[in-house]
Amino acid sequence: MELFEQDKTINLLPYDGEVIYYGKVMENLLADHYLATLMNTIEWKNDEAVIFGRHIITKRKVAWYADNDYSYTYSNTTKHALPWTKELLELKTLTEEITGHQFNSCLLNLYHNGDEGMAWHSDDEKALGKDTAIASLSFGAERKFALKHRESKHKEELILAHGSLLVMKGATQSNWLHSLPKSKKITAPRVNLTFRTMIQG
């Protein structure tokens, strides 16, 4: 498949981590199919967080799927995994084949438009282990993805295309924060799949 003939070894980070952007890994028609299917078959729920004692419900919706009934705690709230759908297993297999990493879970995000984004954070929960790979598949509206070094504050940005794949690995979560900036110009939805590896037990 000629889409994979590009050089996949370029690290977008200058130091202290590794982020590989593979670009589009499927044709638009297939990406359109997955976007529509995910929008309509995933059990989406508004995300929740407890911040400084306040219970916050976001406009952004999330879903959590995995091999087993893993519980996943972040922002002081806990989610219990649902069993994989056929399409999620297809996308997991594709992601594993391209990246060479194995995953046992997936946190999905649904951003309805550019009014919804994600503030600076890192995916460094203990349940994910240290320096494990996280693969991100994007469908729908093209959105800017930003990275910022914790100490130097150096920033890197790129646009995530419809049907594209990005992987964060190595010491990235320990040394870098990432975000999805809001944008009034974006009116279409985006679905993001982040494949992860939960530590067994």
C-alpha positions in Angstrom: 0.0 0.0 0.0 1.8 3.1 -1.2 0.6 5.2 1.6 3.1 3.5 3.9 6.1 4.0 1.6 6.9 7.3 3.2 9.7 7.6 5.8 8.1 6.8 9.1 11.1 7.3 11.3 11.1 11.1 11.6 10.8 12.2 15.2 8.9 15.5 15.5 10.5 16.2 18.9 14.0 17.7 19.1 14.8 16.0 22.4 13.4 14.1 25.5 10.8 12.1 23.7 9.6 10.6 20.4 6.5 11.5 18.4 6.1 9.9 15.0 3.5 11.2 12.5 2.6 8.7 9.8 0.2 11.1 8.0 -2.9 9.6 6.3 -2.9 5.8 6.6 -6.2 5.2 4.7 -8.1 6.7 1.8 -10.8 9.3 2.4 -13.7 7.0 1.6 -12.5 4.5 4.2 -11.9 7.2 6.7 -15.4 8.6 6.0 -16.8 5.2 6.6 -15.1 4.8 10.0 -16.0 8.3 11.1 -19.7 7.7 10.4 -19.6 4.3 12.1 -17.8 5.5 15.2 -20.2 8.5 15.5 -23.2 6.2 15.5 -22.1 3.0 17.2 -19.8 4.0 20.0 -21.4 4.5 23.5 -20.4 8.1 23.9 -20.8 9.9 27.2 -19.9 13.4 28.3 -16.5 13.3 30.0 -16.3 14.1 33.7 -13.6 15.5 35.9 -13.1 16.6 39.5 -10.9 19.6 39.5 -10.2 21.5 42.8 -13.2 19.7 44.3 -15.6 20.8 41.6 -17.4 18.1 39.5 -17.2 19.2 35.8 -19.0 17.7 32.9 -17.5 18.5 29.5 -19.2 19.0 26.1 -16.6 16.7 24.7 -17.7 13.1 24.8 -15.6 10.0 25.5 -15.7 6.2 25.5 -13.4 3.6 26.9 -12.9 0.1 25.3 -10.5 -2.7 26.1 -9.5 -6.4 26.1 -10.8 -6.7 29.7 -12.9 -4.8 32.1 -10.0 -2.4 32.9 -10.8 0.5 35.1 -9.1 3.8 34.1 -8.8 6.7 36.4 -7.9 10.2 35.3 -9.0 13.7 36.4 -10.2 12.0 39.6 -12.9 10.0 37.9 -12.9 6.3 37.0 -14.2 4.6 33.8 -14.8 0.9 33.2 -14.0 -0.6 29.8 -16.6 -1.8 27.3 -15.9 -4.8 25.0 -14.4 -4.0 21.6 -16.7 -3.3 18.6 -15.8 -4.9 15.2 -14.6 -1.6 13.8 -12.5 -0.8 16.8 -10.7 -4.2 16.5 -10.1 -3.5 12.8 -8.6 -0.1 13.6 -6.5 -1.6 16.5 -5.1 -4.2 14.2 -4.2 -1.6 11.5 -2.5 0.6 14.1 -0.5 -2.3 15.5 0.6 -3.4 12.1 1.8 0.1 11.2 3.5 1.0 14.5 4.8 -2.4 15.6 3.3 -1.9 19.1 0.6 -4.0 20.8 -2.4 -2.3 22.5 -5.1 -3.6 24.9 -7.3 -0.5 25.3 -8.6 2.6 23.6 -9.9 5.9 24.9 -12.0 7.7 22.3 -12.8 11.4 22.2 -15.6 13.1 20.3 -15.1 16.8 19.7 -18.4 18.2 18.1 -16.6 21.3 16.8 -13.7 23.7 17.4 -15.3 25.1 20.6 -14.2 21.8 22.2 -10.6 21.0 22.8 -8.1 19.7 25.3 -5.9 21.7 27.7 -2.2 21.0 28.2 -1.8 17.6 29.8 0.3 14.4 29.7 -1.0 10.8 29.7 1.3 9.6 32.5 -1.2 7.7 34.7 0.5 4.8 36.6 -2.0 2.4 35.0 -0.4 3.0 31.6 3.1 2.2 32.8 6.2 4.3 32.2 7.2 5.4 28.7 4.7 3.2 26.9 3.5 4.0 23.4 0.2 5.7 22.7 -1.2 5.7 19.2 -3.7 8.3 18.0 -6.0 7.8 15.0 -7.9 10.9 13.8 -11.1 11.1 11.8 -13.1 14.1 10.7 -12.2 17.8 11.0 -8.5 18.6 10.7 -7.2 19.9 14.0 -4.0 21.4 15.3 -2.1 19.2 17.8 0.5 21.0 20.0 3.3 19.7 22.2 5.2 21.7 24.9 8.3 20.7 26.8 7.7 20.8 30.5 11.0 22.6 31.4 12.2 24.5 28.3 8.6 25.4 27.1 9.7 24.6 23.5 6.7 24.0 21.4 6.0 21.9 18.3 2.7 21.9 16.3 1.2 20.0 13.4 -2.2 19.5 11.8 -3.8 16.0 12.2 -5.4 15.0 9.0 -8.6 12.9 8.5 -7.6 9.2 8.6 -4.1 10.0 10.0 -2.0 8.2 12.7 0.4 9.7 15.3 2.4 7.8 17.9 3.8 9.2 21.2 6.4 7.0 22.8 9.7 6.8 24.8 10.0 9.6 27.4 7.4 11.8 25.7 4.8 11.7 28.5 7.4 12.3 31.2 8.9 15.4 29.5 6.2 16.9 27.2 2.6 18.1 27.5 0.2 18.0 24.6 -3.0 19.8 23.8 -5.8 20.2 21.2 -6.3 24.0 20.9 -9.8 25.3 20.3 -10.7 27.1 17.1 -13.8 29.1 16.2 -13.2 28.3 12.5 -13.9 24.6 12.9 -17.5 23.6 12.7 -17.3 19.9 11.9 -16.8 17.0 14.4 -13.6 15.1 15.0 -13.2 11.6 16.5 -9.9 10.6 18.0 -8.9 7.1 19.0 -6.0 6.8 21.5 -4.8 3.2 21.7 -3.0 2.4 25.0 -1.5 -0.4 26.9 -2.9 -0.9 30.5 -0.7 -2.7 32.9 -2.1 -6.2 33.6 -3.6 -6.4 37.1 
